[in-house]
């Protein structure tokens, strides 16, 4: 059943398309964070291993929330790796897991890229479509990514 939330079908599709790209970004970042957790080595191994686990668990929750927001709009959420890689703004990475600073820097850059994408693409569209629910949702999500990036930056400062 289609939602009756006073948004035109074209607006629902436009917002859902952007949210599906965000979902892809979130999933790629989740995967990169988990990859970092599995393969980190060197000084502070245990601390970073646990830290990355905390972050990928938080990102797993974010992935689920973004997919559910897409479903709230009555559109199917993308769910295959092929679909995600076709629309993500992030790059897959084969970091040297002996260089902790490079790994952390790559994760910081991805969090910040997601924040920039939310600000430049998603919020203007959701505001223009009068989708206050999605605007509120992605604004809070941007704040979560800003906090996660700050924690990563604080570690290498």
N, C-alpha and C positions, 0 to 999 in steps of 0.2 A: 504494500500500500504506500502510495506517495505521501510524503509529509505535507501538511497544510499549515505552513508557517509564514505565509505571506511573502514568499520569495518566488520570483519567476523561474520557470524551468531552466532558462538560459543562464540565469544567475547561479542557480544551484549547481549546474554543470561546470560553470567557470570556476566557482569556489572549490568544488570537488577536484577539478583537474589540478589546481594549485596545491590542495591538500594531499593529493596522491604523490606529487613531486616531493612535498615535505615528508611524507611517509617514507618515500625511498631514501631521502637524505638521512632520516632518523635511523632507518634500518642499516644503512651503510655505516653510519657512525657507531651504532650499537655493535656491529660486526667488528669494526676496527678496534673498538675498545676491548671487546672480548679477546680478540687476537692479541692485543697488547698484554692482557692479563695472562694469557696462556704462555707467552713467549718472553716476557720481560726477564732480564738477567742483569747481574751486576750488583753494585752497592745498593742497599735499601731494597733488595729484591722483595722481601716479605711485605714491607710497607707498601710498595707500589703494586704488588700482586693483589693485596687486599683493597687498596684504593681503586684500582681499575675494576675490581669486582663490584664494589659499591656503585661506581659510575655505570657499568653496563647493566646492573640491575635497575637503576633509575631509568636508563634509556629503554629497557624492555617495557617498563610501564608507560613511557612516553609513546613508544611505537603503538602499543595497544590503544592508548587514548586517541591518537591521531586517526587510526583506522576506524575506531568507533565514532569519531566526529564525522568522518566521511559517510558512514552508514546512517547517522542521524539525518543527514541531508538526503537520504534515499538513493545514494549512488554506491556502487560496489567499490570496495577498497582493493587496490592492487595487492598482490600477494606473492608474486613469483620473483625470483632473483633476476630473471630476464627483464621483467617489467620494471623493477627497481633500477637496474643498471641503465635502462633506456631513458629514464627521466631524472636521475639524480644529478645534483649540482656538484657533488663531491667526487673525488678521484679515489680509486682503489690504490692501496699503498703497500709496498713491500719493504717496510722499514727495516733498517739494521737494528735488530732487537738487542744489540750490545750497547747502543747509544741511547740511553734513557732520555736525554734532553731532546733528541730528534723525535722520538716517539711522542713525548709529551707535547712538543711544539706542533706536531702534525694534528694531534687531537684538539689542541687549542684552536688552530686554524679552522678546523671543521666546525667546532661549536660556534665560532665567530661568523663563519660563512652562513650557517643556518640563521643566526640572528639577523645578519644583513639581508638575507633573502626574505625573511618574515617582514622586515621593515620596508623593503623596497618593492616587493611584489604582492605579498599576501594581504597585509593590512590595507593598502590602498584599494585593492579589489574588494575585499570584504566590506570596507567602509562604503565603497561605491555601490555595492549590491545591497546595502542596508542589512547585512548579515551580522547583527551585533553579537550573536552567540559565538560565531567563528572568530570575529575580531577579538572578543574577550579571551577566548580559548588560546589563540596564537600569541596574544600579548603576554599572557602568563607563561606560555611555553618559551618565549624569547627570554623572559626573566630567568627561567630555570637554566637555560643554556648560558646566559651571562654568568650565573653563579658557578656552574660547572667549569666554565673557562677560567674564571677567577681562581678557583681552587687549584686547577692545573698550573696556572701562571704563578701562584704563590709557592708551589712546590719547586719550581725551577728558579725562582727569584734569588 
